[in-house]
Amino acid sequence: MKKRIAILGSTGSIGTQSLEVIDQNPDKFEVEVITANNNVDLLIRQAKKYKPNVVVIANPEKYQYVSEALNDEPVKVFAGSDSLNQVVQMETVDLVLTAMVGYSGLIPTYHAVKAGKNIALANKETLVVAGEIITKLATEKKVDILPVDSEHSAIFQCLAGEFMNPLEKIILTCSGGPFRKKSRKELENVTVAGALNHPNWDMGAKITIDSATLMNKGFEVIEARWLFGLPPSKIDVIVHPQSIIHSIVQFEDGSMKAQMGLPDMKLPIQYALGFPYRIKNNFPRFDFLNYPALEFEPPNTKNFRNLALAYKALEQGGNMPCILNASNEVVVESFLNGEIGFLQMPEIIEKALGKVTFIQHPGLEDLIWTNNETRRITKLLTENKN
């Protein structure tokens, strides 16, 4: 039987590439649900092509436009966040691919896990904000959380058949972004256009900025802690500019396993959708002769403070990672709007980490409050920077 997929965030970078994977495997996958926040025209085109059972436009103001455009199609159209939370629980959904950006992916993913749906997780913020809550619930509901991030997919693949063998550590690789060789003085003059020019990966604006500041890697450290049950001391980061080795595991005997390949998100997407089977494809193949040298270097946490801030938030625990994420979302938006500079982002985040009330054992409602309060405080801090 075909696996029926709900794609939360079908119009984004991961969502569109997921649909490409489904295109290449029509005998294995079927699109059951697609959702978007504001990109109505692409959502409509996708609905007409794939004819899913359900389409959700998260922004209620766009509902009439989408509904009228799909009036002659055999699809149901809903709007709003409550609809997102409901469609992931549908009996006709076999796998929920969460490709929404940022905090917005948390609550729908929570409801999907609560409904016993397996998750293909591309929304790392879900585990950054509420890792303990989500992983505990997944265990209770016997839900698989299959990582879609290339780094976590690499670790997951390296651990196949090794679950009885204790890890010494894992090593997450990092391209270093477009500014890894720049001095702090040069970073003062970074432009938005420059920050959006990632050397290896084609991603949406928010995650591309996170990659440039190394916050994305910090989030991946926190995500890895929950996916693989490891303390921060067993999660290392190393800069690997070519992005060929996607991540590494090291066992207690010193042996290491690495997952390698060209930087193409469709491969980890396909692995998550098809798990536990590998599916033949026509993706470009890696050739060692095209890469006679692979480089490695330590991350520069003095110039790129966000990685250090992420480790700090993880070690403190509680609602600190939620504060980190919420503050980051605000400052990234401010940077993209030209309101603050590149180096001001980590400065504001660090201040926010010290201003929001710390909660050692937050519940979901505590995290919702933390997210809202952090955004309020960070906006004030951002305004004071101008």
N, C-alpha and C positions, 0 to 999 in steps of 0.2 A: 504494500500500500504506500501511496505517496505520503510524505511527511508534510503536514499542513502548518504553514509558517505565518505568525503574526509579526510584522516588522514595525516597531515603534520608532518613527523617524525615518520613513522610507525615502524622503526627498533629500536627506543629507548625504555626506560622502560615503559613510558605511552603508546606509540604506540603499543607495543607488548601486553600489558595488555588490550588495547582497542580491539584488534583483538580477544583476548580470550573471551571478553564479546560478541562480534559479533558472535563468534563460538557457544556460548550457546544460541543465539537468532536468528537463521537463518531465522525465519519467520518474524522478525521485522526489521532487518538491512541488508544492502547490501554494500559491499565495492566498491566504485566508483573510488577513487583515493588513491594511496599510494605514499609517497615520502621519500627519504633519502638523506643524504649528501655524505657519503662515504662507508657505510656498504652495498656494492653491493651484496655480496653473500646472506645475509639474505633478502634483498629486492627482489632478484630473486626468492628465495624460497617462499616468501609471494605472489609474483605475480603469480607463478605457482599454488599455492593453492587457492587463492581467485579470480583470474582472473578478476582484476579490469578493468575498461574501460581504465584508464590511469595510467602510472607509470612515475614518474619524479625522475631523479638522479640529484641533485643540482650541483654536481661537473662535469663539461662538459668533463673532461678527462676520466671519467668512462663510458661515454655514449656508446661507441662502444661495450665494454664488456657486458653491460646490454642488449643492443639492440640485439646482436648476441645470447645471452643466451635465450632471449624471442622471437626469430624469429618465432618459431612455435606456439606461444601462441596468443590468440585473444586479445592482449593488445597493446595500443599505447605507445611508449616510447619517452620521451622528456628529455631535459637536460637544466640546467642553472636556474638562479634566475628569469629571465623573464618568463620562463615556469611555475614556481611556482606561480607567480603572475597571470598568465592567467588561469590555471586549476581551481583555487578556484572560478572563475567566471562562470564556466560551468553551463548551464541550468540543467544538470542532477545531480547536487550536491544539496542536501537538507540541509546538516549540515557540517560545516568545523570544525574538531577537530585539534586545533593547539597544537601539542606536540613537536615542534622544541625547541631546547635549546638556551636560551639567546636572544640577540638582533636580531638574524637571523629570529625570528618569527614575527617581527613587520611588515615589509612591506607586506608579503603575507596576514597577518591578516587584515591589512588596506584595501587591495584590495578586500578581501572577504566581509568585512563589506560594502565597497563602492558598491559592487555588490548586496547587500541586503541579504547576506547569514547569517543565524544564526550561532553563534560561540559557540563551546564547548571549553573553554579556559583553557589549561594546561600550556600555555606559559605566566607566570606571568610578564615577562619582557616587554611584549607588553604594559601593563598598567603602569608599573614602568616608562618606557621611555616616553610614549605618552598617558597617561591616559586621559587627557583633550580632546585631538584630537579624540581619538578612541571613547570615550563615547559620545561626541557630535555628531560624525558621526553616531554612532549606533542609537541615538535618532532620527536623521533626517531620517534615512533609515528604522526605525521601526524594528531594528535587536535585537534579544535576545542574550545577552552574558551570557552563562551558565557556572558557575565556575566548574572546575574539581579539583582544589586543595582541599584536604580533609577539610581544615579549612574553606575555602570560601563556599564550598558546604554545610558544616554544618550550617553556618550562613544563607545561602540561604534557606535551608530546615526549619530552625527555624522561618524564616520570612514568610513562606507560610501561607496565611490567616491573616497576621498581618500588612499588608502594610499601614493600616490606623492608626496604633498605633505607636506613636513616640518612638524611642529608646533613652534610657539614655546612653548606650554604648554597644560595643561588646567586647568580650574577645577572642582573638586568643590563642589557646593553643600551647605549644611548648615542644617537648620532652626534649630539653636541649642538645641533641647530645651526642656524646661519651665522652665528656670532662667536663661535667657540674660540677663535683666534684673536678676537678683539680685546683691547685693553679697556679698563674701566672708564678711562677718559673718552674712548671712542663710543662706548655704550651710552654715554650721555646724549649723543646725537643720533641715536637710532631712530629711523622713521617707521611708520606703520607698514609702508610698502616693503621695506627691507625685512621687517620681522615676519611678514607673510610669505617670504620667499624661502621656503624650506628646501634644503638641498636634495632630499631623497624621497620624501613622502608627499602625496597629494591629499590634503586634509581640509576640513572646514576652518574658518577664520579663528574661532576660539581655541581649538586644540593646536593650531599652528602657532599661535602666540604662546600658549602654554609650553609648547616644545622649545620655543626660542628662549623662554625664561628658565627652563628646566623644571617648571612646576608640573608639567605632564609626567616627568620621570618621578618626581616626588609622589604624585598621586599613584603611580604604578607601584612604588614601594609599599604604600599603604594597602593598595589592592592585593598585592602579593602576600602581605601578612595574613589577610583573611582567606584568600583562595587556598593557600598552602599551609596555613597554620604555623607560621614561622615568626620568631621574635625579630625585631629590627636588626639585632646583631648578626643575624644569619642572612641578611639581604644586602648585597653589595650592588653598586652601580659602577659601570666602566664605560668610558666614551669610546665608541667604535664608529668612526666617520662613514665607513662604507655601508653600514647597515646590512651586512651579509649574515653575520652571526646574530641571531635574533635574541638569544639568551642562553644561559649555561647553567647546568646543575653540577655541583661537586658533592660526591659521596664521602662517607667517613674513611674510606680507604684511599682517598686522594684522587680517584678516577673522576673524570669530567665527561659530561655529555653536552653537546651543543646542537641546536637545530639551526640549519642554514638554508639560505635561499635568497633570491632577488627580493628587494623591497616591494612587495605587492600584497595589499591587504586582502585581495580575493582569496589567497591561499588559506590564511587563518579563518576567514569567514566560511569557506567551503569545508574546512576541517570541523568547525563547530556544528555546521548544519548537518553534515553527514556522519558525525561521530556515532558509533565507534569505527566506522568504515572510512577508508581513504578512497576518494573518487578520482578516476582518471580525468585529466584535463589537458588543455592545449596551452597553458600558461607558458611564458618564456622560461627557459631552463638556465640555471646558473652554470657558468663555465669557469673553472679555476684559472684557465689561461688568460681570461679577461681581467683577473684580479690577482696579479702575481704577488701583491703585498697587502696584508690586512693590518690596519693600524689600531693601537689601543693606547689610551691615556686616562689619567684620573680626571673626574669632573672638577671644574673650578668653582667651588662653593663660595669663594669670596666675591667673585664677579656675578655669580648666579646664585643668589641667596635663597631662592625658593626651595631648592633641593634640601638645604640644611633646615629650613623652616618646616618642611614636610616631615623629616626625621624627628624633629623636636615635637611636633604635634602628635606623631604616632607614639612616641615614648611617653608623653604625658597622658595620652588616651582620653577617655571620656568624650566630651563634645568638642575637643580641640580640633580634630580633623574636619568636623562640620564647620567650625569657625574659619579654618584655613580655606575650605572650598568656597564658602559663601563670600568671604572677603575677596578671594581671587576672581570670582565671577564679576564682581563689581569693578575691580580695578582693570581687568582686561577690557571690559566694555568702555571704561573711561579712556583707556589707552587707544583703543580702536577709534574712539570719537575725537582723538586729539586733545583731550583735556589734561592728561598727565604724561610724563615721560616714562621711558622704559625702566630706568632705575628707580623711579618712584613707586612702582608696583610692589616690590618686596618690602620697601620701607613702610608703606601703608598697611600691608598685610601683617607685618610684625607688630605694629601698634595695635591693630584690631585683636590680635591674639591675646594681648594683655588687657583689653578693655571689656570684653564680653565675659559675663559670669561663667565660671567653670562649673561643669556638672560631671561628677565622676562616673555615674551609672545612668546615662540618659535613656529614657524611653522614646518612642517615636514622636510623641507630642513635644517632648523636650527638644528634640532635634528640629522639629518644625519651628518652635519658638527661637531656637538658637540661630537658625538660618535667617529668619526675619529680622531678629535683633542685630545680627552681624551685618546684614545689608544696610540697615539704618545707620549704624555706627560708621561703617566703611564709607558710605556716601558722604557723611559729615567730614570725615578725615580727608576724603578726596577733594571736597570743596575748599577745605582749608589749605590745600596744596596750591590752589590756583591764585 
